[in-house]
């Protein structure tokens, strides 16, 4: 009987391990600029995650969603470089030129080392 009991406990432990790894997918912890902040034109946009990222599968699209006194036409920003900081958990978007005054959305996606993909939108305003 004791070997059966041991078997059951092994299964239970394996289940707990699976459950905890399912919760280990990454989430956005903080960003620069912060969500919904109004800032001077940032030289780069930094997205800090809770888990290590797979750089090839992680990135972001930057879109200008509006400009003061202009229509709300969406304009995709290009010419920035995406890299991962030394901690492996931080995506850095280095802009080729300063963002002009307006509202921005950064549509990010991140795949952590557990291979789960998460995504979200960071909005901020450049004054
Ligand atoms: Cu996960």
Backbone and ligand atoms as CSV (ligand in chain L), in Angstrom:
chain,resi,resn,atom,element,x,y,z
A,1,UNK,N,N,0.821,-1.210,0.000
A,1,UNK,CA,C,0.000,0.000,0.000
A,1,UNK,C,C,0.856,1.262,0.000
A,2,UNK,N,N,2.003,1.199,0.672
A,2,UNK,CA,C,2.796,2.418,0.773
A,2,UNK,C,C,3.342,2.850,-0.598
A,3,UNK,N,N,3.587,1.861,-1.483
A,3,UNK,CA,C,4.082,2.249,-2.797
A,3,UNK,C,C,2.976,2.905,-3.623
A,4,UNK,N,N,1.722,2.455,-3.408
A,4,UNK,CA,C,0.600,3.088,-4.093
A,4,UNK,C,C,0.411,4.527,-3.613
A,5,UNK,N,N,0.520,4.675,-2.296
A,5,UNK,CA,C,0.406,6.007,-1.698
A,5,UNK,C,C,1.498,6.931,-2.248
A,6,UNK,N,N,2.691,6.374,-2.369
A,6,UNK,CA,C,3.805,7.154,-2.926
A,6,UNK,C,C,3.520,7.561,-4.365
A,7,UNK,N,N,2.921,6.636,-5.112
A,7,UNK,CA,C,2.573,6.911,-6.509
A,7,UNK,C,C,1.564,8.061,-6.601
A,8,UNK,N,N,0.536,7.982,-5.735
A,8,UNK,CA,C,-0.490,9.035,-5.732
A,8,UNK,C,C,0.141,10.381,-5.404
A,9,UNK,N,N,1.054,10.391,-4.440
A,9,UNK,CA,C,1.684,11.659,-4.057
A,9,UNK,C,C,2.560,12.190,-5.178
A,10,UNK,N,N,3.200,11.294,-5.936
A,10,UNK,CA,C,4.007,11.728,-7.064
A,10,UNK,C,C,3.137,12.403,-8.123
A,11,UNK,N,N,1.989,11.784,-8.389
A,11,UNK,CA,C,1.052,12.374,-9.355
A,11,UNK,C,C,0.593,13.747,-8.878
A,12,UNK,N,N,0.275,13.846,-7.601
A,12,UNK,CA,C,-0.186,15.123,-7.038
A,12,UNK,C,C,0.899,16.183,-7.178
A,13,UNK,N,N,2.138,15.794,-6.907
A,13,UNK,CA,C,3.258,16.739,-7.002
A,13,UNK,C,C,3.457,17.188,-8.446
A,14,UNK,N,N,3.338,16.241,-9.383
A,14,UNK,CA,C,3.494,16.587,-10.792
A,14,UNK,C,C,2.395,17.551,-11.216
A,15,UNK,N,N,1.179,17.317,-10.722
A,15,UNK,CA,C,0.063,18.207,-11.027
A,15,UNK,C,C,0.321,19.615,-10.511
A,16,UNK,N,N,0.838,19.709,-9.317
A,16,UNK,CA,C,1.130,21.014,-8.722
A,16,UNK,C,C,2.195,21.734,-9.538
A,17,UNK,N,N,3.173,20.995,-10.017
A,17,UNK,CA,C,4.254,21.567,-10.822
A,17,UNK,C,C,3.704,22.124,-12.129
A,18,UNK,N,N,2.842,21.337,-12.777
A,18,UNK,CA,C,2.207,21.784,-14.021
A,18,UNK,C,C,1.391,23.048,-13.776
A,19,UNK,N,N,0.624,23.040,-12.680
A,19,UNK,CA,C,-0.216,24.196,-12.367
A,19,UNK,C,C,0.644,25.433,-12.172
A,20,UNK,N,N,1.776,25.287,-11.472
A,20,UNK,CA,C,2.591,26.467,-11.202
A,20,UNK,C,C,3.280,26.957,-12.469
A,21,UNK,N,N,3.677,26.025,-13.372
A,21,UNK,CA,C,4.317,26.494,-14.594
A,21,UNK,C,C,3.311,27.181,-15.499
A,22,UNK,N,N,2.042,26.768,-15.407
A,22,UNK,CA,C,1.004,27.423,-16.207
A,22,UNK,C,C,0.824,28.874,-15.779
A,23,UNK,N,N,1.162,29.169,-14.539
A,23,UNK,CA,C,1.022,30.543,-14.058
A,23,UNK,C,C,2.293,31.351,-14.241
A,24,UNK,N,N,3.320,30.732,-14.815
A,24,UNK,CA,C,4.614,31.416,-14.903
A,24,UNK,C,C,4.751,32.252,-16.164
A,25,UNK,N,N,3.704,32.274,-17.013
A,25,UNK,CA,C,3.868,33.104,-18.195
A,25,UNK,C,C,4.048,34.561,-17.791
A,26,UNK,N,N,4.710,35.251,-18.664
A,26,UNK,CA,C,5.177,36.580,-18.285
A,26,UNK,C,C,4.048,37.603,-18.262
A,27,UNK,N,N,4.251,38.649,-17.508
A,27,UNK,CA,C,3.337,39.791,-17.591
A,27,UNK,C,C,4.146,41.087,-17.525
A,28,UNK,N,N,3.552,42.128,-18.079
A,28,UNK,CA,C,4.213,43.432,-18.065
A,28,UNK,C,C,4.200,43.968,-16.643
A,29,UNK,N,N,5.371,44.257,-16.107
A,29,UNK,CA,C,5.486,44.730,-14.729
A,29,UNK,C,C,5.512,46.254,-14.699
A,30,UNK,N,N,6.275,46.841,-15.602
A,30,UNK,CA,C,6.373,48.300,-15.640
A,30,UNK,C,C,6.863,48.731,-17.010
A,31,UNK,N,N,6.777,50.004,-17.265
A,31,UNK,CA,C,7.234,50.526,-18.549
A,31,UNK,C,C,7.717,51.951,-18.384
A,32,UNK,N,N,8.556,52.356,-19.335
A,32,UNK,CA,C,8.976,53.759,-19.433
A,32,UNK,C,C,8.737,54.169,-20.883
A,33,UNK,N,N,7.863,55.103,-21.176
A,33,UNK,CA,C,6.984,55.832,-20.254
A,33,UNK,C,C,5.985,54.895,-19.560
A,34,UNK,N,N,5.506,55.325,-18.396
A,34,UNK,CA,C,4.486,54.555,-17.686
A,34,UNK,C,C,3.168,54.624,-18.451
A,35,UNK,N,N,2.298,53.668,-18.191
A,35,UNK,CA,C,1.002,53.624,-18.862
A,35,UNK,C,C,0.244,54.927,-18.636
A,36,UNK,N,N,-0.258,55.492,-19.720
A,36,UNK,CA,C,-1.086,56.697,-19.717
A,36,UNK,C,C,-0.362,57.956,-19.234
A,37,UNK,N,N,0.974,57.906,-19.209
A,37,UNK,CA,C,1.747,59.075,-18.780
A,37,UNK,C,C,1.846,60.090,-19.919
A,38,UNK,N,N,2.081,61.336,-19.551
A,38,UNK,CA,C,2.406,62.381,-20.522
A,38,UNK,C,C,3.847,62.781,-20.268
A,39,UNK,N,N,4.666,62.629,-21.294
A,39,UNK,CA,C,6.115,62.765,-21.106
A,39,UNK,C,C,6.733,63.589,-22.234
A,40,UNK,N,N,7.971,64.055,-22.003
A,40,UNK,CA,C,8.773,64.620,-23.088
A,40,UNK,C,C,9.175,63.454,-23.991
A,41,UNK,N,N,9.472,63.732,-25.244
A,41,UNK,CA,C,9.810,62.678,-26.207
A,41,UNK,C,C,10.886,61.748,-25.650
A,42,UNK,N,N,10.566,60.476,-25.461
A,42,UNK,CA,C,11.536,59.549,-24.873
A,42,UNK,C,C,12.520,59.038,-25.942
A,43,UNK,N,N,13.795,58.847,-25.594
A,43,UNK,CA,C,14.758,58.295,-26.556
A,43,UNK,C,C,14.495,56.821,-26.826
A,44,UNK,N,N,13.878,56.164,-25.859
A,44,UNK,CA,C,13.527,54.761,-26.020
A,44,UNK,C,C,12.306,54.423,-25.177
A,45,UNK,N,N,11.691,53.317,-25.532
A,45,UNK,CA,C,10.540,52.814,-24.786
A,45,UNK,C,C,10.971,51.493,-24.162
A,46,UNK,N,N,10.760,51.368,-22.867
A,46,UNK,CA,C,11.216,50.193,-22.136
A,46,UNK,C,C,10.030,49.455,-21.542
A,47,UNK,N,N,9.955,48.160,-21.808
A,47,UNK,CA,C,8.877,47.316,-21.286
A,47,UNK,C,C,9.507,46.229,-20.424
A,48,UNK,N,N,9.204,46.248,-19.143
A,48,UNK,CA,C,9.816,45.290,-18.216
A,48,UNK,C,C,8.816,44.196,-17.856
A,49,UNK,N,N,9.241,42.954,-18.047
A,49,UNK,CA,C,8.363,41.801,-17.823
A,49,UNK,C,C,8.817,41.001,-16.608
A,50,UNK,N,N,7.898,40.133,-16.165
A,50,UNK,CA,C,8.159,39.363,-14.946
A,50,UNK,C,C,9.037,38.139,-15.190
A,51,UNK,N,N,9.104,37.694,-16.449
A,51,UNK,CA,C,9.848,36.467,-16.755
A,51,UNK,C,C,10.807,36.739,-17.913
A,52,UNK,N,N,11.752,35.832,-18.077
A,52,UNK,CA,C,12.675,35.929,-19.199
A,52,UNK,C,C,11.937,35.789,-20.521
A,53,UNK,N,N,12.358,36.540,-21.521
A,53,UNK,CA,C,11.692,36.561,-22.814
A,53,UNK,C,C,12.486,35.789,-23.853
A,54,UNK,N,N,11.765,35.291,-24.867
A,54,UNK,CA,C,12.424,34.755,-26.052
A,54,UNK,C,C,12.491,35.928,-27.042
A,55,UNK,N,N,13.689,36.515,-27.233
A,55,UNK,CA,C,13.783,37.767,-27.994
A,55,UNK,C,C,13.192,37.685,-29.400
A,56,UNK,N,N,13.442,36.560,-30.091
A,56,UNK,CA,C,12.971,36.438,-31.469
A,56,UNK,C,C,11.451,36.489,-31.571
A,57,UNK,N,N,10.766,36.112,-30.504
A,57,UNK,CA,C,9.309,36.015,-30.531
A,57,UNK,C,C,8.638,37.162,-29.771
A,58,UNK,N,N,9.428,38.133,-29.379
A,58,UNK,CA,C,8.886,39.239,-28.596
A,58,UNK,C,C,9.166,40.551,-29.327
A,59,UNK,N,N,8.228,41.465,-29.256
A,59,UNK,CA,C,8.432,42.736,-29.935
A,59,UNK,C,C,7.242,43.641,-29.752
A,60,UNK,N,N,7.226,44.716,-30.512
A,60,UNK,CA,C,6.149,45.685,-30.363
A,60,UNK,C,C,6.010,46.517,-31.623
A,61,UNK,N,N,4.798,47.019,-31.799
A,61,UNK,CA,C,4.519,47.955,-32.881
A,61,UNK,C,C,4.136,49.280,-32.241
A,62,UNK,N,N,4.720,50.346,-32.747
A,62,UNK,CA,C,4.419,51.672,-32.199
A,62,UNK,C,C,3.521,52.406,-33.186
A,63,UNK,N,N,2.394,52.889,-32.696
A,63,UNK,CA,C,1.454,53.603,-33.557
A,63,UNK,C,C,1.116,54.942,-32.918
A,64,UNK,N,N,1.184,55.992,-33.718
A,64,UNK,CA,C,0.680,57.286,-33.265
A,64,UNK,C,C,-0.822,57.287,-33.536
A,65,UNK,N,N,-1.603,57.518,-32.494
A,65,UNK,CA,C,-3.053,57.409,-32.636
A,65,UNK,C,C,-3.737,58.767,-32.717
A,66,UNK,N,N,-3.000,59.823,-32.539
A,66,UNK,CA,C,-3.617,61.139,-32.633
A,66,UNK,C,C,-2.612,62.226,-32.342
A,67,UNK,N,N,-2.889,63.367,-32.880
A,67,UNK,CA,C,-2.012,64.520,-32.741
A,67,UNK,C,C,-2.902,65.691,-32.353
A,68,UNK,N,N,-2.430,66.568,-31.484
A,68,UNK,CA,C,-3.283,67.703,-31.118
A,68,UNK,C,C,-3.655,68.515,-32.359
A,69,UNK,N,N,-4.918,68.835,-32.502
A,69,UNK,CA,C,-5.368,69.667,-33.606
A,69,UNK,C,C,-5.437,68.950,-34.937
A,70,UNK,N,N,-5.171,67.658,-34.941
A,70,UNK,CA,C,-5.195,66.909,-36.183
A,70,UNK,C,C,-6.237,65.795,-36.072
A,71,UNK,N,N,-6.475,65.132,-37.186
A,71,UNK,CA,C,-7.406,64.009,-37.162
A,71,UNK,C,C,-6.782,62.851,-36.383
A,72,UNK,N,N,-7.607,61.898,-36.022
A,72,UNK,CA,C,-7.116,60.750,-35.268
A,72,UNK,C,C,-6.643,59.634,-36.186
A,73,UNK,N,N,-5.992,60.020,-37.257
A,73,UNK,CA,C,-5.487,59.024,-38.193
A,73,UNK,C,C,-4.328,58.267,-37.543
A,74,UNK,N,N,-4.336,56.961,-37.678
A,74,UNK,CA,C,-3.278,56.157,-37.074
A,74,UNK,C,C,-2.054,56.142,-37.996
A,75,UNK,N,N,-0.909,56.312,-37.417
A,75,UNK,CA,C,0.308,56.321,-38.204
A,75,UNK,C,C,1.337,55.398,-37.536
A,76,UNK,N,N,1.757,54.389,-38.271
A,76,UNK,CA,C,2.734,53.458,-37.714
A,76,UNK,C,C,4.115,54.103,-37.710
A,77,UNK,N,N,4.776,53.987,-36.573
A,77,UNK,CA,C,6.129,54.530,-36.437
A,77,UNK,C,C,7.108,53.436,-36.833
A,78,UNK,N,N,8.074,53.787,-37.649
A,78,UNK,CA,C,9.069,52.788,-38.046
A,78,UNK,C,C,10.468,53.296,-37.725
A,79,UNK,N,N,11.441,52.489,-38.022
A,79,UNK,CA,C,12.832,52.905,-37.849
A,79,UNK,C,C,13.326,52.848,-36.415
A,80,UNK,N,N,12.748,51.971,-35.607
A,80,UNK,CA,C,13.283,51.796,-34.248
A,80,UNK,C,C,13.864,50.395,-34.135
A,81,UNK,N,N,14.765,50.252,-33.200
A,81,UNK,CA,C,15.416,48.962,-33.000
A,81,UNK,C,C,14.869,48.296,-31.741
A,82,UNK,N,N,14.593,47.012,-31.871
A,82,UNK,CA,C,14.089,46.248,-30.732
A,82,UNK,C,C,15.215,45.390,-30.181
A,83,UNK,N,N,15.434,45.479,-28.891
A,83,UNK,CA,C,16.457,44.635,-28.275
A,83,UNK,C,C,15.981,44.172,-26.907
A,84,UNK,N,N,16.715,43.245,-26.348
A,84,UNK,CA,C,16.419,42.751,-25.001
A,84,UNK,C,C,17.554,43.183,-24.090
A,85,UNK,N,N,17.206,43.743,-22.956
A,85,UNK,CA,C,18.225,44.193,-22.005
A,85,UNK,C,C,18.949,42.990,-21.396
A,86,UNK,N,N,20.053,43.267,-20.708
A,86,UNK,CA,C,20.900,42.209,-20.163
A,86,UNK,C,C,20.162,41.275,-19.203
A,87,UNK,N,N,19.106,41.768,-18.563
A,87,UNK,CA,C,18.369,40.910,-17.620
A,87,UNK,C,C,17.494,39.871,-18.325
A,88,UNK,N,N,17.354,40.011,-19.666
A,88,UNK,CA,C,16.557,39.052,-20.419
A,88,UNK,C,C,15.062,39.220,-20.266
A,89,UNK,N,N,14.629,40.163,-19.450
A,89,UNK,CA,C,13.205,40.347,-19.166
A,89,UNK,C,C,12.673,41.678,-19.673
A,90,UNK,N,N,13.532,42.462,-20.292
A,90,UNK,CA,C,13.154,43.825,-20.647
A,90,UNK,C,C,13.306,44.053,-22.143
A,91,UNK,N,N,12.217,44.461,-22.766
A,91,UNK,CA,C,12.253,44.828,-24.184
A,91,UNK,C,C,12.568,46.310,-24.275
A,92,UNK,N,N,13.492,46.653,-25.146
A,92,UNK,CA,C,13.870,48.052,-25.323
A,92,UNK,C,C,13.667,48.431,-26.788
A,93,UNK,N,N,12.855,49.439,-27.016
A,93,UNK,CA,C,12.627,49.957,-28.360
A,93,UNK,C,C,13.384,51.275,-28.457
A,94,UNK,N,N,14.456,51.264,-29.226
A,94,UNK,CA,C,15.279,52.472,-29.351
A,94,UNK,C,C,14.863,53.211,-30.608
A,95,UNK,N,N,14.398,54.426,-30.418
A,95,UNK,CA,C,13.825,55.192,-31.524
A,95,UNK,C,C,14.911,55.832,-32.370
A,96,UNK,N,N,14.713,55.828,-33.686
A,96,UNK,CA,C,15.677,56.437,-34.599
A,96,UNK,C,C,15.616,57.951,-34.494
A,97,UNK,N,N,14.413,58.465,-34.277
A,97,UNK,CA,C,14.257,59.905,-34.093
A,97,UNK,C,C,13.176,60.141,-33.058
A,98,UNK,N,N,13.238,61.305,-32.391
A,98,UNK,CA,C,12.289,61.554,-31.306
A,98,UNK,C,C,10.844,61.512,-31.803
A,99,UNK,N,N,9.971,60.989,-30.983
A,99,UNK,CA,C,8.544,60.990,-31.303
A,99,UNK,C,C,8.041,62.426,-31.227
A,100,UNK,N,N,7.216,62.811,-32.180
A,100,UNK,CA,C,6.655,64.153,-32.114
A,100,UNK,C,C,5.448,64.162,-31.181
A,101,UNK,N,N,5.001,65.340,-30.863
A,101,UNK,CA,C,3.871,65.524,-29.956
A,101,UNK,C,C,2.654,64.735,-30.436
A,102,UNK,N,N,2.064,63.975,-29.548
A,102,UNK,CA,C,0.884,63.205,-29.944
A,102,UNK,C,C,0.616,62.073,-28.977
A,103,UNK,N,N,-0.399,61.306,-29.315
A,103,UNK,CA,C,-0.776,60.136,-28.514
A,103,UNK,C,C,-0.234,58.880,-29.180
A,104,UNK,N,N,0.270,57.973,-28.373
A,104,UNK,CA,C,0.883,56.758,-28.910
A,104,UNK,C,C,0.323,55.507,-28.245
A,105,UNK,N,N,0.345,54.441,-29.020
A,105,UNK,CA,C,0.059,53.114,-28.477
A,105,UNK,C,C,1.190,52.181,-28.885
A,106,UNK,N,N,1.677,51.468,-27.933
A,106,UNK,CA,C,2.684,50.437,-28.196
A,106,UNK,C,C,1.993,49.084,-28.020
A,107,UNK,N,N,1.762,48.399,-29.135
A,107,UNK,CA,C,1.116,47.077,-29.094
A,107,UNK,C,C,2.230,46.046,-28.964
A,108,UNK,N,N,2.410,45.533,-27.770
A,108,UNK,CA,C,3.539,44.634,-27.513
A,108,UNK,C,C,3.070,43.182,-27.449
A,109,UNK,N,N,3.986,42.304,-27.782
A,109,UNK,CA,C,3.756,40.875,-27.570
A,109,UNK,C,C,5.033,40.282,-27.004
A,110,UNK,N,N,4.865,39.355,-26.121
A,110,UNK,CA,C,6.026,38.783,-25.455
A,110,UNK,C,C,5.821,37.287,-25.260
A,111,UNK,N,N,6.837,36.529,-25.616
A,111,UNK,CA,C,6.819,35.089,-25.367
A,111,UNK,C,C,7.910,34.813,-24.340
A,112,UNK,N,N,7.482,34.268,-23.218
A,112,UNK,CA,C,8.443,33.983,-22.155
A,112,UNK,C,C,9.043,32.601,-22.373
A,113,UNK,N,N,10.004,32.266,-21.560
A,113,UNK,CA,C,10.729,31.018,-21.737
A,113,UNK,C,C,9.836,29.789,-21.556
A,114,UNK,N,N,8.619,29.968,-21.009
A,114,UNK,CA,C,7.664,28.845,-20.938
A,114,UNK,C,C,6.865,28.721,-22.238
A,115,UNK,N,N,7.216,29.546,-23.244
A,115,UNK,CA,C,6.651,29.559,-24.606
A,115,UNK,C,C,5.225,30.096,-24.683
A,116,UNK,N,N,4.695,30.639,-23.615
A,116,UNK,CA,C,3.370,31.241,-23.672
A,116,UNK,C,C,3.474,32.678,-24.170
A,117,UNK,N,N,2.549,33.037,-25.039
A,117,UNK,CA,C,2.535,34.376,-25.605
A,117,UNK,C,C,1.527,35.235,-24.858
A,118,UNK,N,N,1.933,36.424,-24.511
A,118,UNK,CA,C,1.018,37.406,-23.932
A,118,UNK,C,C,1.164,38.694,-24.733
A,119,UNK,N,N,0.124,39.493,-24.725
A,119,UNK,CA,C,0.195,40.751,-25.461
A,119,UNK,C,C,-0.646,41.803,-24.782
A,120,UNK,N,N,-0.369,43.040,-25.135
A,120,UNK,CA,C,-1.114,44.133,-24.531
A,120,UNK,C,C,-0.777,45.434,-25.227
A,121,UNK,N,N,-1.394,46.489,-24.754
A,121,UNK,CA,C,-1.179,47.811,-25.349
A,121,UNK,C,C,-0.785,48.793,-24.261
A,122,UNK,N,N,0.308,49.489,-24.497
A,122,UNK,CA,C,0.752,50.568,-23.615
A,122,UNK,C,C,0.432,51.878,-24.317
A,123,UNK,N,N,-0.314,52.736,-23.645
A,123,UNK,CA,C,-0.648,54.031,-24.231
A,123,UNK,C,C,0.073,55.137,-23.453
A,124,UNK,N,N,0.586,56.128,-24.171
A,124,UNK,CA,C,1.164,57.303,-23.503
A,124,UNK,C,C,1.083,58.480,-24.463
A,125,UNK,N,N,1.371,59.648,-23.927
A,125,UNK,CA,C,1.296,60.886,-24.710
A,125,UNK,C,C,2.642,61.600,-24.648
A,126,UNK,N,N,3.078,62.072,-25.810
A,126,UNK,CA,C,4.281,62.903,-25.852
A,126,UNK,C,C,3.831,64.355,-25.930
A,127,UNK,N,N,4.319,65.164,-25.007
A,127,UNK,CA,C,3.871,66.573,-24.968
A,127,UNK,C,C,4.712,67.446,-25.885
L,1,CU,CU,CU,2.864,30.642,-19.219
